[in-house]
Amino acid sequence: MEGITSNIISALQGIPKELTVVLISTLPISELRGAIPWAVLGMNMPLGKVYLLAVIGNLIPVIPLLLLLNGLTEWLGRFSFFKRPLDWWFSRVERRGGIVEKYGAIGLTLFVAIPLPITGAWTGCAAAMLFKKKFRYAFPAIVCGVLLSGAVVSFLTWLVKAGIMESGGLFLKSLNR
């Protein structure tokens, strides 16, 4: 996964940093969970600006995904090249999406807000489709989840930048330096 992210970042060389944050946040694997730490820790950009850009980027694909994902996956599922990865992804979403089924829009918000693998805006759109959540409920829930996820990732990034937490994990540094 790091190799994919490195290749994407290399391909974006020469593009303004702000646009790069938006583009990285738009991608399904990295989303804002990858863009915020990269921009703040790697590019030394201000956290508030990065948060705003990352949220905007993460929300760009949400409306098209909510409106088109069902038809797109049905069409792509006819090709064996796409069927297997889609089946894998949807089985993971279904297994982890019980919170969405049980709690509806609030569950979808929480599902998107938790910044872990197989969560986020893209997977939230898939969960909304699988659990047949209407657009008018799914869209605001995903927006709230993205805002919360961005806040969590920003806070964790700030902890790393402040030297309170080690990069790469949730292990606090020793306070006895």
Buried (B, 14 or more C-beta within 10 A) or exposed (E): EEEEBEEBBEEBEEEEBBEBBBBBBBBBBBBBBBBBBBBBEEEEBEBEBBBBBBBBBBBBBBEEBBEBBBEBBEEEBEEEEBEEEBEEBBEBBBEBBEBBBEBBBBBBBBBBBBBEEBBBBBBBBBBBBBBEBEEEBBBEBBBBBBBBBBBBBBEBBBBBBEEEBEEEEEEEEEEEE
